[in-house]
Amino acid sequence: MTAQQMEVRRHRSYGGVVRNGKFERAKVERIEDFSDADKQAILADIAHDRQQRLLEVTEKVRRQQSAKKLEDARLAKLMEDKENEIEAHTGTQEAAGYRDD
């Protein structure tokens, strides 16, 4: 068995330890029961998770803004095309002698 396989087989975290492929939960009841190193690891995980969520939310907002910008441009083009169509139709009626009096 290689050193890396041993590392995987005996993986330890503040939540427990993996021994021979099975997870054994840490035998702590309260946060105060954790060692200082485990408490620091917990805080580091919380900070990392918050940072990841912030990045995900920021990316989601960026995508939504981009999609809204594209939709606004599509609608503006649609309105412009419709106005041009109306103007063309109105011009055709005027040339044919129709009036709106």
C-alpha positions in Angstrom: 0.0 0.0 0.0 1.4 3.4 -1.0 1.6 6.4 1.3 -1.2 8.1 -0.6 -3.5 5.1 -0.2 -2.7 5.1 3.6 -3.5 8.8 3.6 -6.9 8.2 2.0 -7.6 5.2 4.2 -6.9 7.2 7.4 -8.3 10.6 6.4 -9.1 12.8 9.5 -11.1 16.0 9.8 -12.9 17.7 12.6 -16.1 15.8 11.6 -14.5 12.4 12.1 -12.1 10.0 10.6 -12.2 7.6 7.7 -10.7 4.2 8.7 -10.6 1.4 6.1 -13.1 3.1 3.9 -15.7 3.7 6.7 -16.4 7.1 8.2 -16.4 7.3 12.0 -18.0 10.4 13.4 -16.1 12.5 15.9 -17.2 11.9 19.5 -17.9 15.5 20.4 -21.1 16.9 21.8 -20.4 20.6 21.8 -18.2 23.1 19.9 -16.2 23.5 23.1 -15.2 19.9 22.9 -13.2 20.4 19.7 -9.5 21.2 19.9 -8.3 24.7 19.0 -6.9 23.4 15.7 -10.3 21.8 14.9 -12.1 25.1 15.8 -9.8 27.0 13.4 -10.4 24.4 10.7 -14.2 24.8 11.2 -13.9 28.6 11.0 -11.7 28.3 7.9 -14.3 26.0 6.2 -17.1 28.5 7.1 -15.1 31.4 5.6 -14.4 29.4 2.5 -18.0 28.4 2.1 -19.1 32.1 2.5 -16.5 33.1 -0.1 -17.8 30.5 -2.6 -21.4 31.5 -2.1 -20.5 35.1 -2.7 -18.7 34.2 -5.9 -21.6 32.1 -7.0 -24.1 34.9 -6.3 -21.9 37.5 -8.0 -21.6 35.3 -11.1 -25.4 34.7 -11.1 -26.1 38.4 -10.9 -23.6 39.0 -13.8 -25.3 36.4 -15.9 -28.8 37.8 -15.2 -27.6 41.3 -16.1 -26.1 40.1 -19.3 -29.3 38.2 -20.2 -31.4 41.3 -19.4 -29.1 43.4 -21.6 -29.5 41.0 -24.5 -33.3 40.9 -24.0 -33.5 44.7 -23.8 -31.5 44.9 -27.1 -33.8 42.3 -28.7 -36.9 44.2 -27.7 -35.4 47.5 -28.8 -34.7 46.0 -32.2 -38.2 44.5 -32.4 -39.7 47.9 -31.6 -37.5 49.6 -34.2 -38.5 47.1 -36.8 -42.2 47.6 -36.0 -41.8 51.4 -36.2 -40.1 51.0 -39.6 -42.9 48.8 -40.8 -45.5 51.3 -39.7 -43.6 54.1 -41.3 -43.3 52.1 -44.5 -47.0 51.3 -44.5 -47.9 54.9 -43.7 -45.7 56.1 -46.6 -47.4 53.6 -49.0 -50.8 54.9 -48.0 -49.8 58.5 -48.5 -48.4 57.7 -51.9 -51.7 56.1 -52.8 -53.6 59.2 -51.7 -55.1 57.9 -48.4 -55.5 60.5 -45.7 -56.5 60.3 -42.1 -58.7 63.4 -42.0 
